[in-house]
Amino acid sequence: MLKNEQYLVSIIVPVYNLERYILDCIQSLTNQTYTNLQIILIDDGSNDDSGKICDEWAAKDSRIEVIHKDNGGCSDARNAGLDKVKGEYTFFVDGDDYVLEDFIESIMNTVDPEIPFVGCSYYNLLSSGEKTETVFINKEFSLKQFKQQILSDGSKVHFISVWGVRYLTKYIKNYQIRFDTHTTVGEDMSFNFKYLSHCDRILSIDKKGYVYRYIEG
């Protein structure tokens, strides 16, 4: 039996020329055991069938919203998604990745809802088909403690990427946190550092539900 689904969860998915992978991503989101979702697919000027696939799924599932825009890069696409967020919580999922069916539920129903940043462990799907794990420690930090952990051993906590993190939407909106569209390297970490600067509680967990796909090129 599912636990409480009182909170709406928004999931932002940037999509650019991902017709080979986007179906796996969308299906993994629509199949979530936590069903109170707003799934925002941003077609960032794709010139393959990615946008068409997104529209087809939006026609089948009312939780899906599709934004079609001129190509502006991943950061610009995510910002477009942030403008449409309605949920109390926000997740980012890359369009070439996917999540296990209990990913959202396992976080929403086991973690204190007031913790603003929850960084999760994840799987790595290699081009060979092999799946490895990146596992973080189970620990709650203050901001000062989290900074100390990054300096001493950053490999034990999640801070480099925005995928695999649960954010409190009110923090993003209240502090007007956005992705830097002029940066193509480290934009995830920049977003996280801006967000984390406002957090008094930060949680690292070893729960794995996100699958990060390595793609050559």
Secondary structure by P-SEA (a helix, b strand, c coil): ccccccbbbbbbbbbccccccaaaaaaaaaaccccbbbbbbbccccccaaaaaaaaaaaacccbbbbbbccccaaaaaaaaaaaccccbbbbbccccccccaaaaaaaacccccccbbbbbbcccccccbbbbbccccccccaaaaaaaaaaccccccccccccccccaaaaaaaccccccccccaaaaaaaaaaaccccbbbbbccccbbbbbbcc
